[in-house]
Amino acid sequence: MKRADIGIAVVGAGRIGTLRARLAAKHPAVRFLAISDRDPARARALAEAAGAQVASGSNEEVISHPAVTAVIVSTPEQQHTLPILQALERGKPVLVEKPIGFSLAEADKILDTLRTTKGTLRVGYSRRYKECFLRAKEQMLHGRLGRIVGGLARVYNSRAQTFAILERDPHATPVLDVLTYYVDLMCWFLEGNRPVEVVARGQHGIFRAAGYGADDVTWAIVTFADGAVVNFGISYALPAEYPTLGQSDRVELLGSEGTMIIDDDHMDHLLFSQKGIPHPYVPGHSVNMAFLGSNSAGDWAVGDFWGPLGNETRAWLDHLATGAPTVHTTPEQARINLETTIAIEKAVECGHPVRLPLQAES
């Protein structure tokens, strides 16, 4: 399969939709670009910036456009399901931002439609496309660690970003919104070995005092089917001026024949500026010291966008153009990721181990 006449509809003209649209506009195989957003003015503004041919306030209009051959869904999490279903029912491949749905029931509805339509769907867990994690996966494919018996994945950020997340969606907690990336990474590294039990604890104060239900710190022990034990941790409650601009993380894998430690805190590239450094996720917020490279999507540099989201988007467009395989998260794995993060929050709430799989709830 090789084609040079791809038409892309980007559904959702927010921050990630803007990046996806601008990257699609630069791809040599993309000949048509359409943008939609529930705010038509925002769709028009992005269409003008990216050179798109069509802008609309109707998602269905751009998805159904005869020149559109594939769809990128970049809406807020709770609005993913309908445009995915519309695209699949029209036979158009879809790349959707994580998570696959807002509930297990929504995820199951998408998977049912996928089976019925025999369509194509991939989920944007862009951490897979960060170079350090791609290198790690290569070592796993060669079996250099032997059998994985344990591991750790933890991620830190400031409360400034968490408040921005919660203002957008009060239900999108750090566990559901961010720790899910690391659940996906560990499941990818331990491919074919799924989580079966979760024990978790959380500590709250900062966000609940502001009227939200999110915990300040969450730690979980997740047991996999073969007995491997992985510790997941997240705190998105560090002081607002903390230098991370997206995600500071550390991943460790312990195997029967080796170990791998991935230091992704970004303390190796510091910038201090009295002029202030704008935070990519929080409008109007800046810091004087920044860990450069910690923006989880990537960074603009010398006129182009580099990093995980850029790598992921280009890989998907290359796949559409040439049929080249990719390592995007499958919808089946995305459902496991969603289920596991829901189980972590359930385990924090109840204080007892939670077994997987969970029963779907609407």
C-alpha positions, 0 to 999 in steps of 0.5 A, spaced: 500 500 500 502 506 497 498 512 496 500 520 496 493 523 496 491 522 504 486 526 506 486 528 514 480 530 518 482 533 525 477 533 530 478 538 536 482 544 535 485 544 542 493 544 544 494 537 541 489 537 535 493 544 533 500 540 533 497 534 530 494 538 524 500 542 523 504 536 523 499 533 518 499 539 513 507 538 513 507 531 511 508 529 503 502 524 502 497 529 505 493 533 500 487 535 504 486 537 511 479 539 514 479 541 521 473 541 526 471 544 533 465 545 537 467 552 537 467 554 529 472 560 530 477 556 533 476 551 527 477 556 522 483 559 526 487 553 526 485 551 519 488 558 517 494 557 521 495 550 518 493 551 511 487 546 511 481 546 506 475 546 510 473 548 517 467 546 521 463 547 527 461 540 525 465 533 527 460 529 522 461 534 517 469 533 516 469 526 518 464 525 512 467 529 507 469 525 501 476 527 501 477 525 508 481 518 508 483 518 515 481 521 522 485 524 528 480 525 534 483 530 539 477 532 543 476 532 550 476 525 553 469 525 555 467 526 547 472 521 544 466 516 543 462 519 538 467 521 532 470 514 533 464 511 531 462 516 526 469 515 523 469 507 523 462 506 520 465 510 514 470 506 513 476 511 515 482 509 520 482 513 526 488 515 531 485 518 537 488 521 543 488 516 550 484 514 553 480 510 548 474 512 552 471 515 558 469 509 561 469 501 560 462 501 557 464 506 552 471 502 550 467 496 549 462 500 545 468 502 540 471 495 540 464 492 538 464 497 532 471 496 530 469 488 530 463 489 526 466 494 521 473 491 521 476 498 521 482 500 524 483 504 530 490 506 534 490 510 541 495 515 542 500 513 548 505 518 545 510 516 551 512 510 546 515 514 541 520 517 546 527 515 544 529 513 550 523 508 551 523 506 544 531 504 545 528 500 551 523 496 547 528 494 543 532 491 548 526 487 551 525 485 544 532 482 544 530 479 551 536 482 554 533 482 561 530 475 561 524 474 565 521 481 568 520 480 575 519 487 577 519 494 576 518 501 577 514 507 574 513 514 577 512 521 574 512 528 577 509 535 575 507 541 579 500 543 581 499 548 576 498 543 571 494 539 575 489 545 576 489 546 568 487 539 567 482 539 573 479 546 570 478 542 563 475 536 566 474 535 574 474 528 573 480 527 569 485 526 575 492 525 575 492 517 575 487 517 569 490 523 565 497 521 566 499 515 570 495 511 564 501 513 560 506 509 564 501 503 565 501 503 557 509 503 557 509 497 562 504 493 559 508 494 552 515 492 555 511 486 558 507 485 552 502 479 553 502 479 560 497 483 563 495 486 570 491 482 574 491 485 581 492 492 584 493 495 591 494 502 592 494 508 597 493 515 596 494 522 600 489 528 599 489 535 601 491 540 596 486 539 590 480 537 595 481 543 599 480 547 592 473 542 591 476 537 586 476 529 588 484 528 585 489 525 590 496 529 591 500 523 591 498 516 589 502 509 589 500 503 587 503 495 586 500 492 580 501 484 579 501 481 572 499 475 570 506 471 571 507 474 578 511 480 576 510 486 580 510 493 578 510 499 583 507 505 579 507 512 582 504 519 581 505 526 584 502 532 580 502 536 586 509 539 587 509 547 588 507 551 582 514 553 580 517 546 580 521 546 573 518 540 570 514 543 564 510 536 562 513 530 565 519 528 570 519 520 570 523 514 572 522 507 569 526 501 572 525 494 569 528 488 573 529 482 570 532 475 571 538 476 567 539 484 567 536 490 569 534 497 565 534 504 568 531 510 564 532 516 568 527 521 564 527 527 569 530 532 564 535 535 570 541 534 565 538 540 561 536 546 565 534 553 563 534 559 568 531 566 565 529 572 569 524 573 563 520 567 565 519 561 561 512 559 558 509 553 561 506 549 555 500 546 558 498 552 563 496 559 559 499 565 563 503 561 567 511 561 567 517 559 571 524 562 572 527 555 571 525 549 567 527 542 565 528 543 558 525 536 554 520 535 560 514 537 555 511 531 554 509 532 547 515 535 545 518 542 543 518 546 537 525 547 535 528 551 529 521 551 525 519 544 526 516 540 532 520 534 535 519 529 540 514 524 542 508 527 539 511 529 533 514 522 532 508 518 533 504 523 528 509 522 523 509 514 524 501 514 523 501 518 517 507 514 514 503 508 516 497 511 512 502 512 506 506 506 505 503 501 510 509 501 514 508 497 521 507 502 527 508 501 535 501 505 536 497 502 542 492 497 540 485 499 542 485 492 546 491 494 550 488 501 551 482 498 554 487 494 559 490 501 560 483 504 562 481 498 566 488 498 570 487 506 572 480 505 574 482 499 578 488 504 581 483 509 583 478 504 586 483 501 590 485 507 593 478 509 595 476 502 598 483 500 601 483 493 599 486 489 593 482 490 586 482 484 582 482 485 574 478 484 569 473 489 572 466 489 570 464 494 565 460 500 568 457 506 564 
